[in-house]
Amino acid sequence: MDDFFVKKKKKSLVGLQLAPLIDIFVLIIIFLIKGTVMSGASITPPAELSPAKSKSPEGLEPAGQIYLTRGQIVFPMINEQISTDIFLAEFAKVNASQSSDLLQSLSSKLKKAIADIPENEKKSGILLNFLADAGVDYKTTFELSKFCRQIGFQNILFVAQGEK
Amino acid sequence: MAGGGAGDGRSPRIDLVPIIDAMTCVIFFLLLSSTFVEFTKITMPSAVSAVATTVSEKSTPPLSPKMFGLVKDQNIQLILSWEGETPGHLQTIVARHPDNSRSQELQLATQGLAEDFKKKFPQENTLQLGLSAAATYQEMISAMDGARLKFSDLVMVSWNDESLFTSLVKE
């Protein structure tokens, strides 16, 4: 009886094992996603600002920003800008224990912006990227840094353009 | 065949490859999502009363080194002064760059002063740094670049301190 039926030869199919292939691809994709460094830190200064040069190898930290051109102070965090001369005059008042409505308003807006920063981004302190024009004087730089410190920025990172 | 076996009398064969792959995935996810909790052990001292005598050590006054860049026409006079038991100061003069370009000379001069100070006081890691009101942001960055190579912490000093250093130079 057995001899009556001709046994069919099993076809040896060269099959591609998809399951392990997909698993390995999933692993690779996860590794790539986790390994990607999201720099997140970029600065787009005003066109009239020509940044200072530095040979420091340190990179940019993701943080709030402030731009100081030769005539203007720009706060991109709150979409505000103020003339340097007006700021210095108003800040001199504050230093002399007088009140300044303009700086009070700026201060409250910046404090609100600081409060809105997620807690996990405040782990290494409340940082501020400070980018100024190469020709801005030290007095303005110092006074503006002092103002920022009074608002609540704990670390001020002075930004310059890398030079080889 | 209904039992899921091979049907030819042999024991059922389990395909191990996808299981190992799935397990690798699971372990990988567990490793990534695990948080490393550090348990702290606090050992309390036993409640025993004792008499302790304190010996007051001779406290040395802090050095508080300050570096200041005095702008004088087309030059910057760098002064590094310190206090402590043996107060003193170092100074050098560097020409300014009129076009606000990066000054390698200023960076090297700052670095040189910092190095000389660190040879005397290697334990000091904080430097207060300031410039005249008329100095530029570029000059501040160049000075910081030089000082950062020797001091881990830099603290800004007000331009108002210029008068202190002017009198120091006159001495």
Interface residues (C-beta under 8 A of the other chain):
Chain A: Q17 A19 P20 D23 I24 V26 L27 I30 K34 S50 A52 K53 S54 K55 S56 L68 A132 D133 A134 G135 V136 D137 Y138 K139 T141 F142 S145 F158 A160 E163
Chain B: V17 P18 D21 A22 T24 C25 F28 L32 N100 S101 R102 Q107 G130 L131 S132 A133 A134 A135 T136 Y137 Q138 E139 M140 I141 S142 M144 D145 R148 M156 S158 W159
